[in-house]
Amino acid sequence: MNITELVSPRAAAVRQLGVGIIGTGWIGGVRANALADHPQVRELHICDIRADRLQEVAELTSPTSTTLDYKDLLKNPAIDVIFVSTTPESTHYPIARDALLAGKHVLVEKPMASSTAQADELIRIAREGKLKLTIGYSQRFNPRMAFIHKTIREGGIGEVVTCLVSRNVTREIGDKVTGRVKLSPATMEATHDLDYLLWCLQPRKPVKVYSQTAGKLFPKKIGSPDHQWMLVTLDDGTTLSIGAGWILPHGYPNYSHTWIEIIGTEGALTIDDSHKEVSLNTTAHGIRYPMSSMPGEEVEHVFAGAMATETLHFIDACARDRPVIVKPEEARLVMDVCFAADLSDERGEPVLLPRNE
């Protein structure tokens, strides 16, 4: 009996991939760290338009190559998978489109495009090319959110009646986002919460959205709201109340605080995702909450966080030809609801779905 016969069919199907990361900022850096020296990654190639940041990430991850031009990665036949982690967010669609047309599997950060027509084009190209396309909704890989999904899908609280999510991040993140793009808190923050609630509640579909913004800080600085609430009605009458803001005081870098309540006919789920289980109190900085950013962060020999898990899931899905957890059609629906929320805020009235763009 040779060694191949001793290996299970599942294990034998695993192959190594060439991976490229376009954009090595905060998020791209997290993904690069997760992929560096991973057994399913044959070689890692990274790209950024900032030479200093490219060098910084290269020193941490020892990639096969670095470049300032993303098209170098698309022309490289050794690269099978591309992660699009660029800013501003308006670059997501054209780069993802180029990567798909080059025959690469693609994970692109949210939002996947600037319009539903562009999203539809990405989905079509991926389908026709038999390529995997997914969107960076890393909260589906947060153990707390996975527990919500499992409990609801198994009927643990009966029929869901209403859901409440309140997410607040620091003004440090607000400065980053509003300084580079004119996108709302719904599209940039609440989108995560909307995604995992719609995922948990499938096959229910949204039919109506009402939204309102508020602001006393960022409107003066850059014309962006401080906070946005969405009330989303699903086709079975379930209501989702989702709020997101980015004006918490500066504290631990990229701190995120979330509170979730999901009420059903036979029970309720309450999730405190405020990351206060570990606190660090120093004379220099006062109380801080380590490991409290949404993506997660490296702690010595451990790389913890939902984004690392999500990154490795996509590599495994491509290597083993398995389905992705976040389907592009689902991300397209979330994007459409967020656009409808912004339209509702502008008009001061509910917007019905599906929307005639």
C-alpha positions as CSV (number, residue, x, y, z in Angstrom):
1,M,0.0,0.0,0.0
2,N,1.5,3.4,-1.0
3,I,1.2,6.6,0.9
4,T,-1.6,8.0,-1.4
5,E,-3.9,5.1,-0.3
6,L,-3.4,5.9,3.3
7,V,-4.6,9.5,2.8
8,S,-8.4,10.1,2.9
9,P,-10.0,11.4,-0.3
10,R,-10.8,14.7,1.4
11,A,-7.1,15.2,2.5
12,A,-5.8,14.1,-0.9
13,A,-7.9,16.8,-2.6
14,V,-6.1,19.6,-0.7
15,R,-3.7,21.7,-2.7
16,Q,-1.6,24.7,-2.1
17,L,-2.4,28.0,-3.7
18,G,-0.7,31.2,-4.8
19,V,-2.3,34.1,-3.0
20,G,-2.2,37.8,-3.7
21,I,-3.3,40.6,-1.4
22,I,-4.1,44.0,-3.0
23,G,-4.1,46.7,-0.3
24,T,-2.1,46.0,2.8
25,G,-3.5,48.6,5.2
26,W,-5.2,47.7,8.5
27,I,-7.5,45.0,7.0
28,G,-5.1,43.8,4.3
29,G,-2.4,43.5,7.0
30,V,-4.6,41.3,9.1
31,R,-5.2,39.0,6.2
32,A,-1.5,38.9,5.2
33,N,-0.6,37.9,8.7
34,A,-3.2,35.2,8.7
35,L,-1.9,33.8,5.4
36,A,1.9,34.0,6.1
37,D,3.4,30.6,6.4
38,H,0.0,28.8,6.2
39,P,0.3,25.3,4.9
40,Q,-2.3,25.8,2.1
41,V,-0.5,28.9,0.8
42,R,2.3,28.0,-1.6
43,E,3.4,31.6,-2.0
44,L,2.2,35.0,-0.9
45,H,2.4,38.2,-3.0
46,I,1.4,41.6,-1.7
47,C,0.6,45.0,-3.3
48,D,0.1,48.5,-2.0
49,I,0.4,52.0,-3.5
50,R,2.3,53.1,-0.3
51,A,5.9,51.8,-0.4
52,D,6.4,52.4,3.3
53,R,3.4,50.3,4.3
54,L,4.3,47.6,1.8
55,Q,7.8,47.3,3.3
56,E,6.3,47.2,6.8
57,V,4.0,44.3,6.0
58,A,6.7,42.5,3.9
59,E,9.0,42.5,7.0
60,L,6.2,40.8,9.0
61,T,5.1,38.2,6.4
62,S,8.2,37.5,4.1
63,P,6.1,37.4,0.9
64,T,7.4,35.9,-2.4
65,S,7.1,39.3,-4.0
66,T,5.9,42.9,-3.5
67,T,4.7,45.4,-6.0
68,L,3.1,48.9,-6.2
69,D,1.0,47.9,-9.2
70,Y,-1.9,45.5,-8.6
71,K,-1.9,44.4,-12.3
72,D,1.4,42.7,-11.7
73,L,-0.4,40.2,-9.4
74,L,-3.2,39.6,-12.0
75,K,-0.6,38.8,-14.7
76,N,1.2,36.3,-12.5
77,P,0.0,32.7,-13.4
78,A,1.3,31.4,-10.1
79,I,-1.5,33.4,-8.2
80,D,-4.8,31.6,-7.9
81,V,-6.6,33.8,-5.3
82,I,-6.8,37.5,-4.8
83,F,-7.9,39.5,-1.7
84,V,-9.1,43.0,-2.6
85,S,-8.6,45.1,0.6
86,T,-8.1,48.5,-0.9
87,T,-9.3,51.9,0.0
88,P,-11.2,54.0,-0.9
89,E,-14.1,51.6,-1.2
90,S,-14.9,52.9,-4.7
91,T,-11.8,50.8,-5.9
92,H,-13.4,47.5,-4.8
93,Y,-15.5,46.9,-8.0
94,P,-12.9,47.7,-10.7
95,I,-10.1,45.8,-9.0
96,A,-12.3,42.8,-8.2
97,R,-13.6,42.8,-11.8
98,D,-10.1,42.8,-13.2
99,A,-9.1,40.0,-10.9
100,L,-12.1,37.8,-11.9
101,L,-11.5,38.5,-15.6
102,A,-7.9,37.4,-15.0
103,G,-9.2,34.1,-13.8
104,K,-8.6,34.5,-10.1
105,H,-10.8,33.6,-7.2
106,V,-11.7,36.8,-5.3
107,L,-12.5,37.9,-1.7
108,V,-13.4,41.6,-1.8
109,E,-14.1,43.8,1.2
110,K,-17.5,45.3,1.7
111,P,-19.1,47.0,0.0
112,M,-18.5,44.8,-3.1
113,A,-19.5,47.6,-5.5
114,S,-21.0,51.1,-5.7
115,S,-24.3,49.9,-7.3
116,T,-26.3,46.8,-7.6
117,A,-25.6,46.7,-11.4
118,Q,-21.9,46.5,-10.7
119,A,-22.5,43.8,-8.1
120,D,-24.5,41.8,-10.6
121,E,-21.7,42.1,-13.1
122,L,-19.2,40.7,-10.6
123,I,-21.5,37.8,-9.8
124,R,-22.0,37.1,-13.5
125,I,-18.3,37.1,-14.3
126,A,-17.6,34.8,-11.4
127,R,-20.4,32.4,-12.4
128,E,-19.4,32.3,-16.0
129,G,-15.7,31.7,-15.1
130,K,-16.6,29.1,-12.5
131,L,-14.7,31.2,-9.9
132,K,-15.3,31.7,-6.2
133,L,-16.4,35.2,-5.2
134,T,-17.0,36.2,-1.6
135,I,-17.3,39.4,0.4
136,G,-15.6,40.3,3.7
137,Y,-18.4,39.9,6.2
138,S,-16.1,38.6,9.0
139,Q,-18.7,38.7,11.7
140,R,-20.2,35.5,10.4
141,F,-16.9,33.9,11.7
142,N,-17.3,35.5,15.2
143,P,-18.1,32.6,17.6
144,R,-20.9,34.7,19.2
145,M,-22.5,35.3,15.8
146,A,-22.1,31.6,14.9
147,F,-23.9,30.7,18.1
148,I,-26.8,33.1,17.2
149,H,-27.0,31.5,13.7
150,K,-27.1,27.9,15.1
151,T,-29.6,28.7,17.8
152,I,-32.1,30.4,15.4
153,R,-31.7,27.8,12.7
154,E,-32.4,25.0,15.1
155,G,-35.5,26.8,16.5
156,G,-34.0,27.4,19.9
157,I,-36.1,30.5,20.5
158,G,-39.1,29.6,18.4
159,E,-40.1,32.0,15.6
160,V,-38.1,35.2,15.7
161,V,-40.3,38.3,16.2
162,T,-37.8,41.2,16.5
163,C,-34.1,41.8,16.6
164,L,-32.1,44.8,18.0
165,V,-28.5,45.5,17.3
166,S,-26.6,48.6,18.5
167,R,-23.0,48.9,17.3
168,N,-20.7,51.8,18.2
169,V,-17.0,52.3,17.3
170,T,-14.5,55.0,18.1
171,R,-14.2,58.3,16.3
172,E,-10.8,57.1,15.3
173,I,-12.5,54.7,12.9
174,G,-15.0,57.4,12.0
175,D,-12.1,59.7,11.0
176,K,-10.6,56.9,8.9
177,V,-13.8,56.1,7.0
178,T,-15.2,59.6,6.5
179,G,-11.8,60.9,5.5
180,R,-11.6,58.7,2.5
181,V,-15.2,58.1,1.2
182,K,-18.7,59.4,1.4
183,L,-20.4,56.3,2.7
184,S,-22.9,56.2,5.6
185,P,-22.7,54.3,8.9
186,A,-25.3,51.9,7.5
187,T,-23.1,51.0,4.6
188,M,-19.8,50.9,6.5
189,E,-20.7,49.6,10.0
190,A,-24.3,48.4,10.4
191,T,-23.9,46.4,7.2
192,H,-22.2,43.7,9.3
193,D,-25.1,43.4,11.6
194,L,-27.6,43.4,8.8
195,D,-25.7,40.7,7.0
196,Y,-25.6,38.2,9.8
197,L,-29.2,38.8,10.8
198,L,-30.4,38.2,7.2
199,W,-28.1,35.1,7.2
200,C,-29.7,33.8,10.4
201,L,-33.3,34.5,9.2
202,Q,-33.1,33.0,5.7
203,P,-35.2,32.5,3.6
204,R,-37.0,35.6,4.9
205,K,-36.4,38.7,2.7
206,P,-36.5,42.4,3.5
207,V,-39.5,44.3,2.1
208,K,-39.4,47.7,3.7
209,V,-36.7,50.0,5.2
210,Y,-37.0,53.1,7.2
211,S,-33.8,55.0,8.3
212,Q,-32.8,58.1,10.1
213,T,-29.4,59.7,10.8
214,A,-28.2,61.9,13.6
215,G,-25.1,64.0,14.0
216,K,-23.5,66.8,16.0
217,L,-19.8,66.0,15.5
218,F,-19.0,64.7,12.1
219,P,-21.5,66.9,10.2
220,K,-19.4,69.9,11.3
221,K,-16.2,68.2,10.3
222,I,-17.0,66.5,7.0
223,G,-20.7,66.4,6.5
224,S,-21.2,62.8,7.5
225,P,-23.7,61.7,10.2
226,D,-22.5,60.4,13.5
227,H,-25.0,57.6,13.8
228,Q,-27.7,55.9,11.7
229,W,-30.6,53.7,12.6
230,M,-32.5,51.3,10.3
231,L,-35.8,49.7,10.8
232,V,-36.1,46.8,8.4
233,T,-39.3,44.8,7.9
234,L,-39.1,41.2,6.6
235,D,-41.7,39.5,4.4
236,D,-43.0,37.5,7.4
237,G,-43.4,40.6,9.6
238,T,-40.1,40.2,11.6
239,T,-38.6,43.6,12.4
240,L,-34.8,44.4,12.6
241,S,-33.7,47.5,14.4
242,I,-30.1,48.2,13.7
243,G,-28.0,51.2,14.7
244,A,-24.4,52.0,14.1
245,G,-22.3,55.0,15.0
246,W,-18.6,56.1,15.0
247,I,-18.3,58.8,17.7
248,L,-17.2,56.8,20.8
249,P,-14.3,58.7,22.5
250,H,-10.8,57.7,21.6
251,G,-9.6,54.8,23.6
252,Y,-8.3,51.4,22.6
253,P,-7.4,51.6,18.9
254,N,-10.4,50.5,16.7
255,Y,-12.6,49.6,19.7
256,S,-16.0,48.2,18.8
257,H,-18.9,47.9,21.2
258,T,-22.1,45.9,20.3
259,W,-25.3,44.9,22.1
260,I,-27.7,42.4,20.5
261,E,-31.2,41.3,21.5
262,I,-33.2,38.7,19.5
263,I,-36.7,37.9,20.8
264,G,-38.6,34.9,19.7
265,T,-41.9,33.2,20.5
266,E,-40.2,30.6,22.7
267,G,-37.2,32.4,24.1
268,A,-34.6,35.2,23.6
269,L,-30.9,35.7,22.8
270,T,-28.9,38.5,24.5
271,I,-25.3,39.0,23.3
272,D,-22.9,41.4,25.1
273,D,-20.2,41.9,22.5
274,S,-18.6,44.8,24.2
275,H,-15.2,43.1,24.7
276,K,-14.9,44.1,28.3
277,E,-13.9,40.6,29.6
278,V,-10.3,41.8,29.6
279,S,-9.3,45.2,30.8
280,L,-5.9,46.9,31.1
281,N,-5.7,49.9,33.4
282,T,-2.6,52.0,33.3
283,T,-1.6,55.5,34.5
284,A,-0.6,56.4,31.0
285,H,-3.9,55.5,29.2
286,G,-6.5,54.7,31.8
287,I,-8.8,51.7,31.2
288,R,-8.5,50.0,27.8
289,Y,-10.0,46.8,26.4
290,P,-7.4,44.8,24.5
291,M,-8.5,42.5,21.6
292,S,-11.6,44.6,21.1
293,S,-11.4,45.4,17.4
294,M,-13.9,43.7,15.0
295,P,-11.2,42.0,12.8
296,G,-9.1,40.7,15.7
297,E,-5.4,41.1,16.3
298,E,-2.2,39.2,16.8
299,V,-1.1,38.3,20.4
300,E,2.4,36.8,20.3
301,H,2.1,33.3,18.9
302,V,-1.7,33.5,18.5
303,F,-3.6,35.2,15.8
304,A,-7.1,35.6,17.1
305,G,-10.1,37.0,15.5
306,A,-13.0,36.5,13.1
307,M,-11.1,38.0,10.1
308,A,-8.2,35.5,10.4
309,T,-10.8,32.6,10.5
310,E,-12.6,34.1,7.5
311,T,-9.4,34.5,5.5
312,L,-8.4,30.9,6.0
313,H,-11.9,29.7,5.3
314,F,-11.7,31.2,1.8
315,I,-8.3,29.7,1.1
316,D,-9.6,26.3,2.2
317,A,-12.8,26.7,0.1
318,C,-10.7,27.5,-3.0
319,A,-8.1,24.7,-2.3
320,R,-10.8,22.0,-1.7
321,D,-13.4,23.4,-4.1
322,R,-16.0,23.9,-1.3
323,P,-18.8,26.4,-1.0
324,V,-18.0,29.8,0.6
325,I,-19.9,30.9,3.7
326,V,-20.7,34.4,2.4
327,K,-22.4,34.1,-1.0
328,P,-22.1,37.2,-3.3
329,E,-25.8,37.2,-3.9
330,E,-26.3,37.6,-0.1
331,A,-23.8,40.5,0.0
332,R,-25.6,42.1,-2.9
333,L,-28.9,42.0,-1.0
334,V,-27.3,43.6,2.1
335,M,-25.8,46.3,-0.1
336,D,-29.2,47.0,-1.6
337,V,-30.8,47.4,1.8
338,C,-28.1,49.8,3.0
339,F,-28.6,51.9,-0.2
340,A,-32.4,51.9,0.5
341,A,-31.7,53.0,4.1
342,D,-29.7,56.0,2.8
343,L,-32.5,56.8,0.4
344,S,-35.0,56.6,3.2
345,D,-33.0,59.0,5.3
346,E,-32.8,61.4,2.4
347,R,-36.5,61.3,1.7
348,G,-37.7,61.0,5.3
349,E,-40.0,58.1,4.4
350,P,-39.9,54.3,4.2
351,V,-38.5,52.7,1.0
352,L,-40.0,49.4,-0.3
353,L,-37.9,46.5,-1.5
354,P,-37.0,45.2,-4.1
355,R,-36.0,48.6,-5.2
356,N,-36.2,49.9,-8.7
357,E,-32.7,51.5,-9.0
